[in-house]
């Protein structure tokens, strides 16, 4: 069960050398976190192991972004994206995430491996505006239709710009 955390307006800024690492099983339950994850997210290891990774999902994040993430991962492709996360005490931090399928030594898909680092301010400013529009749309169409409507909006915006999601995200 996801904790009810009240967001603050306090931002935690990752250092340029900080790398957050986590691993999950196929359903998104955390199986490993590094010390940077525990320090920045302010969760002790025992409070996150076995818990859904969305424990750090900030309410400012559109559902559509996570639909795109999971759709990409289900195709066994890596996902890149900018994510606003929440800490145990409600503060927030932005990351540039790279999530890849995790395979065992025999090539069996066993989960996901995520590496996150500090994004540029320009990237945050760009995606923050897009995410606000996606969230507003999600609010208008309701929870059931939110992810799909949000992704359709994002794809239409990217088409107007003459680019794909991957090219857009990696260009920031």
ZIHUJO-V818491 format. One line per field, one symbol per residue. ss: DSSP state (A for helix, B for strand, O for the rest). psi: psi as a letter, one per 20 degrees, with the letter a starting at -180 (. if undefined). burial: + if it has 16 or more other ideal C-beta (glycine too) atoms within 10 Angstrom, else -. A space follows every 10 residues. Layout:
ss->???
psi->???
burial->???
This chain:
ss->OOOOOOOOOO BOOOOOOOBB BBBBOOOOBB BBBOAAAAAA AOOOAAAAOO OBAAAABOOO OOAAAAAAAA AAAAOOOOBB BBBBBBOOOO OBBBBBBBBB BBBOOOOOBB BBBBBBBOOO AAAAAAAAAA AAAAAAAAAA AOAAAAAAAA AAAAAAAAAA AOOOAAAAAA AO
psi->ppqoppqajp pppqqhippp pqqrahjjpp iqqrhggggg ikpqgiihpi qphjhjoqii pqhhghgggh gghhjkqqpp rpporqrhji rrqqqoqopq ppqaijjpoi bqpppqrprq hggggghggg hgggggghhh irghiggghg gggghgghgh ikrrgggggi i.
burial->----+----- -+-+-----+ -+++---+-+ +++--+++-+ +++----+-- +-+-++++-- +++++++++- -++-----++ ++++++++-- +++++++-+- ++-------- ++++-++++- --++-++--+ +--++-++-- -----++-++ +-++---+-- ----+--++- --
